């Protein structure tokens, strides 16, 4: 009798083994369609918060280390997991192969740990470059929460909401990869689509059933933003004015526009800080290896001539916007910030303190105990207009930001 029971138990265990061996990250109980896309947009609007990776009440996601692209993919992945929908993207390393929640790689782990391991794996296998293959461009009037902005190899943003004034509010992570609060900004990303392969711009995730189809075959595909950007000579202010007009339920006020432009400027200047910091770190690395100068590819990866040119164009565009408004309204906080940035006379200390509270350029990523170098938007504007910023990645920090005004010569080739 005991032998019979033991045999039955063994057979039961054996019969259960295949289901363990084939355990997916999570089971698919629903399929993507228009209804689930609408649910996803509402979820992003209400549930995708800046503390998503810093909330101990959500242990699966807590202290998830991420950069900008990781956060973009995680937004779609987490919604798919929580609603038992498939998550499918292209495999960067194996053409024609896919990465999905049906993978059984982590079948020896409890369900929650499978999800976290899958998140880490997706982060390792993706980047802002891979986003061009997993998303497709949409019409500007069709931009919705849950869509993304991609500048391949540079940066990516999540569209968190669209305001009544037609502003696509964004959230973003940054480098280096670490657990952090996401930064939410009530302003458009500071980029204009210009990729000749049409791989950048405002984009939407491909649904799993369409993942192998080209971008042009996706529902709602549109090249409008690329043609418009070219027609406007890639003028950020003119480009975003048209988007806000297309998306708006009411006119944008002068104050709202001033604030969103200053916020975008702040984002862009601090993005440059990350690039300058990375260049200095990389230069230190190769010199530690006995090489004094970057080669052509390294120089191209770490120099900032295009970025610095766009920074000057942006300051010029904001000044033109302010000229159209007319005199500064002392009752308007955005107008007072703008005046502190652009006025010829040195603003009073309290106005500069207010401006710096709104935005400072963090020139270095410092560890505790190191000196923290910051710059006001006013000083940055003055240095940009003086042509003092140095885009050469061999230049020390004071030259890169125009603090040091003497000519710089690294003795290394420029490309």
C-alpha positions as CSV (number, residue, x, y, z in Angstrom):
1,X,0.0,0.0,0.0
2,X,2.8,2.4,0.9
3,X,4.6,1.5,-2.3
4,X,1.5,2.2,-4.4
5,X,1.1,5.6,-2.7
6,X,4.7,6.5,-3.2
7,X,4.5,5.5,-6.9
8,X,1.4,7.6,-7.4
9,X,3.1,10.6,-5.7
10,X,6.2,10.2,-7.9
11,X,4.0,10.1,-11.0
12,X,2.2,13.2,-9.9
13,X,5.4,15.0,-9.3
14,X,6.8,13.9,-12.7
15,X,3.6,15.0,-14.5
16,X,4.0,18.4,-12.8
17,X,7.6,19.0,-13.9
18,X,6.9,20.0,-17.5
19,X,4.7,22.9,-16.3
20,X,7.5,24.0,-14.0
21,X,10.1,23.7,-16.8
22,X,8.1,25.8,-19.2
23,X,7.1,28.5,-16.7
24,X,6.9,31.9,-18.5
25,X,7.7,35.2,-16.8
26,X,3.9,35.7,-16.5
27,X,1.0,34.1,-18.3
28,X,-0.8,35.9,-21.1
29,X,-4.5,36.2,-20.3
30,X,-5.3,39.2,-22.6
31,X,-4.3,40.4,-26.0
32,X,-3.4,44.0,-27.1
33,X,-6.1,45.8,-29.0
34,X,-7.6,49.3,-29.1
35,X,-9.3,48.9,-25.7
36,X,-6.1,47.8,-24.0
37,X,-4.2,50.7,-25.6
38,X,-6.7,53.1,-24.2
39,X,-6.3,51.4,-20.8
40,X,-2.6,51.7,-21.1
41,X,-2.8,55.4,-21.8
42,X,-5.0,56.0,-18.8
43,X,-2.7,53.9,-16.6
44,X,0.3,55.9,-17.7
45,X,-1.6,59.1,-16.9
46,X,-2.6,58.1,-13.4
47,X,-0.2,55.3,-12.3
48,X,3.2,56.0,-13.9
49,X,4.8,58.1,-11.1
50,X,8.2,59.5,-10.5
51,X,8.7,57.1,-7.6
52,X,7.8,53.9,-9.5
53,X,11.3,52.5,-8.8
54,X,11.8,54.0,-5.3
55,X,8.6,52.9,-3.6
56,X,9.2,50.0,-1.1
57,X,5.5,49.2,-1.2
58,X,6.2,47.9,-4.8
59,X,9.0,45.4,-4.1
60,X,9.2,44.0,-7.6
61,X,10.2,47.3,-9.0
62,X,12.0,48.7,-5.9
63,X,15.5,50.0,-6.5
64,X,15.4,48.9,-10.1
65,X,18.6,50.3,-11.7
66,X,17.7,52.2,-14.9
67,X,18.8,54.7,-17.5
68,X,16.6,56.6,-20.0
69,X,15.8,53.7,-22.3
70,X,15.4,51.2,-19.5
71,X,12.6,53.4,-18.0
72,X,10.9,53.7,-21.3
73,X,10.8,49.9,-21.8
74,X,9.8,49.3,-18.2
75,X,6.8,51.5,-18.6
76,X,5.3,49.2,-21.2
77,X,6.6,46.0,-19.5
78,X,5.1,46.8,-16.1
79,X,1.7,47.5,-17.6
80,X,1.8,44.3,-19.6
81,X,2.8,42.3,-16.5
82,X,0.2,43.9,-14.2
83,X,-2.6,43.2,-16.8
84,X,-1.3,39.8,-18.1
85,X,-0.7,41.1,-21.6
86,X,2.2,39.9,-23.8
87,X,5.4,42.0,-23.8
88,X,7.4,41.3,-27.0
89,X,10.4,43.2,-28.4
90,X,13.1,42.5,-31.0
91,X,16.3,40.7,-30.0
92,X,19.1,43.2,-30.6
93,X,21.7,40.4,-30.8
94,X,19.8,37.9,-33.0
95,X,18.1,39.3,-36.1
96,X,14.6,37.9,-36.6
97,X,14.5,36.6,-33.0
98,X,12.3,38.1,-30.2
99,X,12.5,38.7,-26.4
100,X,9.2,38.1,-24.6
101,X,7.5,37.3,-21.3
102,X,7.0,33.7,-22.7
103,X,10.7,33.0,-22.0
104,X,11.3,30.2,-19.5
105,X,14.9,31.3,-18.6
106,X,14.0,32.1,-15.0
107,X,11.6,29.2,-14.4
108,X,13.5,28.2,-11.3
109,X,12.6,31.5,-9.5
110,X,9.4,32.5,-7.8
111,X,7.0,34.6,-10.0
112,X,7.9,38.0,-8.6
113,X,11.6,37.4,-9.0
114,X,11.1,36.2,-12.5
115,X,9.6,39.5,-13.4
116,X,12.5,41.5,-11.8
117,X,15.1,39.3,-13.6
118,X,13.2,39.8,-16.9
119,X,13.2,43.6,-16.3
120,X,17.0,43.5,-15.8
121,X,17.5,41.3,-18.8
122,X,15.4,43.6,-21.0
123,X,17.4,46.6,-19.7
124,X,20.7,44.8,-20.6
125,X,19.4,44.0,-24.1
126,X,18.0,47.4,-25.1
127,X,19.0,51.0,-25.5
128,X,17.7,54.2,-27.1
129,X,19.1,52.7,-30.3
130,X,17.0,49.6,-30.1
131,X,13.8,51.7,-29.5
132,X,13.8,52.6,-33.2
133,X,13.0,49.0,-34.0
134,X,10.4,48.4,-31.3
135,X,8.4,51.6,-31.9
136,X,7.2,53.7,-34.9
137,X,6.4,57.4,-35.6
138,X,2.9,58.7,-35.2
139,X,1.1,61.9,-36.3
140,X,1.6,64.9,-34.1
141,X,-2.1,65.3,-33.4
142,X,-2.1,61.6,-32.3
143,X,0.5,62.0,-29.5
144,X,-0.9,60.3,-26.3
145,X,0.3,59.3,-22.8
146,X,2.3,56.1,-23.1
147,X,4.0,57.2,-26.3
148,X,7.7,58.0,-26.3
149,X,10.2,60.4,-27.7
150,X,13.4,58.8,-29.0
151,X,16.7,60.4,-30.0
152,X,18.6,57.2,-30.8
153,X,22.0,56.9,-29.1
154,X,21.3,60.1,-27.2
155,X,18.2,60.1,-25.0
156,X,14.6,59.0,-24.7
157,X,11.5,60.2,-22.8
158,X,8.1,58.8,-21.7
159,X,5.1,60.9,-22.6
160,X,3.3,61.0,-19.2
161,X,0.4,63.3,-20.1
162,X,-0.9,65.9,-22.6
163,X,-2.2,69.0,-20.9
164,X,-5.3,71.0,-22.0
165,X,-2.8,73.6,-23.4
166,X,-1.4,70.9,-25.7
167,X,1.9,70.3,-23.9
168,X,3.2,66.8,-24.0
169,X,4.6,66.4,-20.4
170,X,7.5,64.0,-20.2
171,X,9.3,61.8,-17.7
172,X,12.8,60.5,-18.0
173,X,15.7,58.8,-16.4
174,X,19.3,59.5,-17.2
175,X,22.8,58.1,-16.9
176,X,24.6,56.5,-15.2
177,X,22.3,53.4,-14.7
178,X,21.1,53.5,-11.1
179,X,17.9,53.4,-8.9
180,X,16.4,56.9,-9.0
181,X,13.3,59.0,-9.0
182,X,12.2,59.8,-12.6
183,X,12.3,63.4,-13.6
184,X,8.9,64.8,-14.6
185,X,8.9,68.0,-16.7
186,X,5.8,69.8,-18.0
187,X,7.5,70.6,-21.3
188,X,8.2,68.9,-24.6
189,X,11.5,67.0,-25.0
190,X,14.2,69.4,-26.3
191,X,14.7,67.6,-29.6
192,X,13.4,68.0,-33.1
193,X,13.2,64.9,-35.4
194,X,16.1,64.9,-37.8
195,X,17.2,61.3,-38.2
196,X,17.5,60.5,-41.9
197,X,16.4,56.9,-41.2
198,X,13.2,58.2,-39.5
199,X,14.2,56.4,-36.3
200,X,13.7,59.3,-33.9
201,X,10.8,61.5,-32.9
202,X,7.4,60.9,-31.2
203,X,6.8,57.2,-31.4
204,X,4.5,54.4,-30.2
205,X,5.3,50.8,-29.2
206,X,4.5,48.1,-31.7
207,X,1.9,45.6,-30.6
208,X,3.2,42.0,-30.3
209,X,1.2,40.8,-33.3
210,X,2.9,43.5,-35.4
211,X,6.4,43.3,-34.0
212,X,8.0,41.8,-37.1
213,X,6.3,44.3,-39.5
214,X,8.2,47.4,-40.6
215,X,7.3,50.7,-39.1
216,X,5.4,51.8,-42.2
217,X,3.0,48.9,-41.8
218,X,2.0,49.9,-38.2
219,X,-1.5,51.4,-37.5
220,X,-1.3,55.2,-37.3
221,X,2.2,55.4,-38.9
222,X,3.0,58.9,-40.0
223,X,6.1,60.7,-41.4
224,X,4.5,64.1,-40.8
225,X,6.8,65.2,-38.0
226,X,10.0,64.7,-40.1
227,X,8.7,66.8,-43.0
228,X,7.5,69.5,-40.7
229,X,10.8,69.7,-38.8
230,X,12.7,70.0,-42.1
231,X,10.3,72.7,-43.4
232,X,10.9,74.7,-40.1
233,X,14.7,74.3,-40.4
234,X,14.6,72.3,-37.2
235,X,13.5,75.3,-35.1
236,X,12.5,73.8,-31.7
237,X,10.2,76.6,-30.7
238,X,8.3,76.8,-34.0
239,X,8.1,73.0,-34.1
240,X,6.7,72.7,-30.5
241,X,4.3,75.6,-31.1
242,X,2.7,73.6,-33.9
243,X,2.4,70.5,-31.8
244,X,0.8,72.4,-28.9
245,X,-1.7,73.9,-31.3
246,X,-2.6,70.5,-32.7
247,X,-3.1,68.9,-29.3
248,X,-4.6,71.9,-27.4
249,X,-8.1,72.1,-26.0
250,X,-7.5,75.7,-25.1
251,X,-4.8,78.3,-26.1
252,X,-1.5,78.2,-24.3
253,X,-0.9,81.4,-22.3
254,X,2.3,83.5,-22.6
255,X,3.4,82.4,-19.1
256,X,2.8,78.7,-19.9
257,X,4.9,79.0,-23.0
258,X,7.7,80.9,-21.3
259,X,7.9,78.3,-18.5
260,X,7.9,75.3,-20.8
261,X,10.6,76.9,-23.0
262,X,12.8,77.6,-19.9
263,X,12.1,74.1,-18.6
264,X,13.2,72.6,-21.9
265,X,16.3,74.8,-21.9
266,X,17.1,73.6,-18.4
267,X,16.7,69.9,-19.5
268,X,18.9,70.4,-22.5
269,X,21.7,72.2,-20.6
270,X,21.7,69.5,-18.0
271,X,21.8,66.8,-20.8
272,X,24.9,68.5,-22.1
273,X,26.4,68.2,-18.6
274,X,26.0,64.4,-18.8
275,X,27.9,64.4,-22.1
276,X,30.7,66.6,-20.9
277,X,31.1,64.5,-17.8
278,X,31.1,61.3,-19.8
279,X,33.8,62.8,-22.1
280,X,36.0,63.8,-19.2
281,X,35.6,60.3,-17.6
282,X,36.5,58.6,-20.9
283,X,39.5,60.8,-21.4
284,X,40.8,59.9,-18.0
285,X,40.2,56.3,-18.8
286,X,42.3,56.2,-22.1
287,X,45.0,58.3,-20.5
288,X,45.2,55.8,-17.7
289,X,45.8,53.2,-20.5
290,X,48.7,55.3,-21.8
291,X,46.9,57.0,-24.7
292,X,46.7,60.8,-24.7
293,X,44.3,61.6,-27.6
294,X,40.9,60.2,-28.7
295,X,40.7,58.6,-32.2
296,X,38.2,59.9,-34.7
297,X,35.3,57.7,-33.6
298,X,35.9,58.5,-29.9
299,X,36.1,62.2,-30.7
300,X,32.8,62.1,-32.6
301,X,31.1,60.2,-29.8
302,X,32.2,62.7,-27.1
303,X,32.4,66.1,-28.8
304,X,29.4,68.5,-28.8
305,X,29.5,70.9,-31.8
306,X,25.9,70.1,-32.9
307,X,24.6,70.2,-29.4
308,X,26.3,73.5,-28.7
309,X,25.0,75.0,-31.9
310,X,21.4,74.0,-30.9
311,X,21.9,75.5,-27.5
312,X,22.6,78.9,-29.0
313,X,19.7,78.5,-31.4
314,X,17.4,77.8,-28.4
315,X,18.5,80.8,-26.4
316,X,17.9,82.9,-29.6
317,X,14.4,81.4,-30.0
318,X,13.4,82.1,-26.4
319,X,14.6,85.7,-26.8
320,X,12.5,86.1,-29.9
321,X,9.5,84.7,-28.0
322,X,10.0,87.2,-25.2
323,X,10.4,90.1,-27.6
324,X,7.0,89.2,-29.1
325,X,5.4,89.2,-25.6
326,X,6.7,92.7,-24.8
327,X,7.7,94.0,-21.4
328,X,8.3,91.7,-18.5
329,X,5.3,91.4,-16.1
330,X,6.6,91.6,-12.5
331,X,3.6,89.6,-11.3
332,X,4.6,86.6,-13.5
333,X,7.2,84.2,-12.0
334,X,8.1,82.7,-15.4
335,X,8.6,86.3,-16.8
336,X,10.9,87.1,-13.8
337,X,13.0,84.0,-14.4
338,X,13.2,85.0,-18.1
339,X,14.3,88.5,-17.2
340,X,17.0,87.1,-14.9
341,X,18.3,85.1,-17.8
342,X,18.2,87.7,-20.5
343,X,18.3,91.2,-19.0
344,X,21.4,93.3,-19.8
345,X,21.8,94.5,-16.3
346,X,22.7,92.2,-13.5
347,X,19.5,91.1,-11.7
348,X,19.1,91.6,-7.9
349,X,20.4,88.8,-5.7
350,X,16.9,87.7,-4.8
351,X,16.0,87.3,-8.5
352,X,19.1,85.2,-9.2
353,X,18.3,83.1,-6.2
354,X,14.8,82.5,-7.5
355,X,16.2,81.6,-11.0
356,X,18.7,79.2,-9.5
357,X,15.9,77.6,-7.4
358,X,14.0,77.0,-10.7
359,X,17.0,75.7,-12.6
360,X,20.8,75.4,-12.3
361,X,23.1,73.6,-14.7
362,X,24.7,70.7,-12.8
363,X,28.1,70.7,-14.5
364,X,29.5,67.7,-12.6
365,X,28.1,64.4,-11.2
366,X,29.8,64.5,-7.8
367,X,30.2,62.1,-5.0
368,X,29.7,63.1,-1.4
369,X,32.6,65.3,-0.3
370,X,33.6,66.5,-3.8
371,X,33.1,70.1,-4.9
372,X,29.7,70.7,-6.6
373,X,30.1,72.8,-9.8
374,X,26.9,74.6,-10.9
375,X,26.1,77.3,-13.3
376,X,23.1,79.6,-13.7
377,X,21.1,79.8,-16.9
378,X,22.2,83.5,-17.1
379,X,25.9,82.7,-17.0
380,X,25.4,79.9,-19.5
381,X,23.5,82.3,-21.8
382,X,26.4,84.8,-21.6
383,X,29.0,82.2,-22.3
384,X,27.0,80.8,-25.2
385,X,26.6,84.2,-26.8
386,X,30.3,84.9,-26.3
387,X,31.1,81.7,-28.3
388,X,33.1,80.6,-25.2
389,X,31.8,77.0,-24.9
390,X,34.4,74.4,-26.2
391,X,33.0,71.3,-27.9
392,X,36.4,69.5,-28.0
393,X,36.2,66.5,-25.6
394,X,39.9,66.9,-24.7
395,X,39.1,70.2,-23.0
396,X,39.0,70.5,-19.2
397,X,35.7,71.3,-17.5
398,X,36.1,75.1,-17.3
399,X,36.8,75.3,-21.0
400,X,33.8,73.1,-21.9
401,X,31.4,75.5,-20.2
402,X,33.1,78.7,-21.2
403,X,34.3,79.6,-17.7
404,X,37.8,79.8,-18.9
405,X,37.9,82.3,-21.8
406,X,41.5,81.8,-23.1
407,X,41.9,79.8,-26.3
408,X,42.2,76.1,-25.8
409,X,44.5,73.8,-27.7
410,X,44.8,70.2,-26.6
411,X,47.6,69.3,-29.0
412,X,45.4,66.5,-30.2
413,X,43.8,66.1,-33.6
414,X,40.3,67.4,-34.1
415,X,37.8,65.7,-36.4
